[in-house]
């Protein structure tokens, strides 16, 4: 199977709080839950939440392991930028900034992309 522009991509990120992450990505930015599973507390077990658009060739995989949680470490370069075919609706930007708890500044993110720069790190 060759890799090309239509290849599916998964972006995996740790999360301290999958419920808060779901509120951010789905409630705040309008993505959908693509898949969810609750793991156990044993070694190698983890809870998993995948969000995205159902028809997209990508999704975000958010993982929480109760036995071995990984602390997110955002930096100014730790960005997810989603390019849209039209301007970001003002209501979406307002909703995103109303929910913001922490902002990680970046030199590269224009205002329209800032709404998708990343979840509050919980």
matplotlib code that plots the C-alpha trace (Angstrom):
import matplotlib.pyplot as plt

x = [0.0, 1.7, 1.6, 0.0, -2.2, -5.2, -3.4, -5.1, -3.3, -3.7, -2.4, -2.0, -1.8, -1.9, -4.7, -5.2, -9.0, -10.7, -14.1, -12.6, -10.8, -14.1, -15.8, -13.0, -12.7, -16.3, -18.3, -15.8, -14.5, -17.3, -15.5, -17.3, -16.5, -15.3, -14.5, -14.3, -13.2, -12.6, -9.6, -8.8, -6.3, -3.8, -0.4, -0.8, -4.5, -5.8, -8.9, -9.1, -11.1, -10.8, -12.3, -12.4, -14.8, -16.4, -15.4, -11.9, -8.7, -7.4, -8.4, -7.0, -6.4, -6.5, -5.2, -5.4, -3.7, -4.9, -2.0, 0.7, -0.6, 1.5, 1.7, 1.1, 4.0, 2.8, 5.3, 4.9, 5.6, 3.1, 0.4, -2.4, -3.5, -6.5, -6.8, -10.4, -11.8, -13.5, -13.0, -13.5, -17.0, -16.8, -19.2, -16.7, -13.8, -15.8, -16.9, -13.3, -11.9, -14.7, -13.6, -9.9, -8.2, -4.6, -3.0, 0.4, 1.7, 3.2, 5.0, 3.4, -0.4, -2.6, -5.8, -8.0, -5.9, -5.6, -9.0, -7.6, -4.2, -4.8, -6.9, -6.6, -4.0, -5.6]
y = [0.0, 3.2, 6.4, 9.2, 12.3, 10.1, 8.0, 7.9, 9.6, 9.2, 11.8, 10.3, 12.5, 11.8, 13.3, 13.7, 14.0, 12.5, 14.0, 17.5, 16.8, 15.6, 18.8, 20.8, 19.0, 18.1, 20.7, 23.5, 22.8, 20.7, 17.4, 14.1, 11.1, 8.5, 5.8, 5.3, 2.4, 2.2, 0.1, -1.3, -0.3, -3.0, -2.6, -1.6, -0.8, 2.6, 4.6, 5.7, 8.5, 9.2, 12.4, 13.9, 14.3, 11.0, 11.5, 12.8, 10.9, 11.7, 11.5, 12.4, 9.6, 10.8, 8.3, 8.1, 5.4, 5.3, 3.1, 5.1, 8.6, 10.7, 14.4, 16.6, 19.0, 21.8, 24.2, 27.1, 24.6, 21.9, 22.8, 21.2, 23.4, 22.4, 24.2, 24.9, 25.7, 28.8, 31.3, 30.1, 31.1, 33.9, 31.9, 29.0, 31.3, 33.0, 29.6, 28.4, 31.4, 31.4, 27.8, 28.6, 27.9, 28.2, 29.6, 28.6, 31.4, 30.8, 32.9, 31.1, 30.8, 33.4, 34.3, 32.1, 29.0, 29.8, 28.3, 24.9, 25.2, 22.6, 21.6, 22.8, 20.5, 18.7]
z = [0.0, -1.1, 1.0, -0.8, -0.2, 0.6, 3.2, 6.6, 9.5, 13.2, 15.6, 19.1, 22.2, 25.9, 28.0, 31.7, 31.3, 28.3, 29.2, 29.2, 25.9, 24.4, 25.5, 23.9, 20.6, 20.1, 22.0, 21.4, 17.9, 16.4, 15.8, 16.3, 18.4, 15.9, 18.5, 22.2, 24.5, 28.2, 29.3, 32.6, 35.3, 34.5, 32.8, 29.2, 29.7, 28.7, 27.8, 24.2, 22.5, 18.8, 17.4, 14.0, 11.1, 10.0, 6.4, 7.0, 6.3, 9.8, 13.4, 16.8, 19.2, 22.8, 25.4, 29.1, 31.1, 34.7, 35.8, 34.0, 33.1, 30.8, 31.6, 28.4, 27.9, 25.5, 23.9, 21.5, 18.7, 19.9, 17.5, 15.5, 12.7, 10.6, 7.3, 6.3, 2.9, 4.3, 7.1, 10.7, 11.8, 14.4, 16.7, 16.7, 17.6, 20.3, 21.7, 21.7, 23.5, 26.0, 27.1, 27.1, 30.4, 29.3, 26.2, 24.8, 22.7, 19.3, 16.8, 13.8, 14.5, 12.9, 14.7, 12.5, 13.3, 17.0, 17.6, 16.7, 18.4, 21.0, 24.0, 27.5, 28.9, 31.8]

ax = plt.figure().add_subplot(projection="3d")
ax.plot(x, y, z, "-o")
ax.set_aspect("equal")
plt.show()
